[in-house]
Amino acid sequence: MNESTRKTRLAQRGLTDYELRQQFERHSTEAQVRTVLRGMADFTVDSTRKIEELVKEIVTWVQQ
């Protein structure tokens, strides 16, 4: 997910405080999402698309 999309989504969830965002950055899952987890994934999505579209795509993939 690009930084702009990520910041927008955090703000939509009311996470506008810089320190709170930094807490998310330090979480081990967030640190691994661009490296370890991407390499392990069976399926990835384009996170710049609308969440509703992504849900449909993911559900379709799961049902295959």
WOCOR-V467699 format. One record per backbone hydrogen bond with DSSP energy under -0.5 kcal/mol. CO is the residue of the C=O (numbers start at 0). NH is the residue of the N-H. E is the energy in kcal/mol with one decimal. If there is no record, write none. Layout:
co | nh | e
CO | NH | E
CO | NH | E
This chain:
co | nh | e
1 | 5 | -2.2
2 | 6 | -2.6
3 | 7 | -2.2
4 | 8 | -2.4
5 | 9 | -2.3
6 | 10 | -2.4
7 | 11 | -2.2
8 | 12 | -1.1
9 | 14 | -2.7
10 | 13 | -1.9
13 | 15 | -1.3
16 | 20 | -2.0
17 | 21 | -2.2
18 | 22 | -1.8
19 | 23 | -1.6
20 | 24 | -2.0
21 | 25 | -1.7
22 | 26 | -0.8
23 | 26 | -0.9
26 | 30 | -2.0
27 | 31 | -1.7
28 | 32 | -1.3
31 | 34 | -1.3
31 | 36 | -1.8
31 | 37 | -0.6
34 | 38 | -1.6
35 | 39 | -1.1
36 | 40 | -1.3
44 | 46 | -1.0
45 | 48 | -1.9
49 | 53 | -2.1
50 | 54 | -2.5
51 | 55 | -1.8
52 | 56 | -2.3
53 | 57 | -2.8
54 | 58 | -2.8
55 | 59 | -2.3
56 | 60 | -2.1
57 | 61 | -2.7
58 | 62 | -2.0
59 | 63 | -0.5
60 | 63 | -1.0
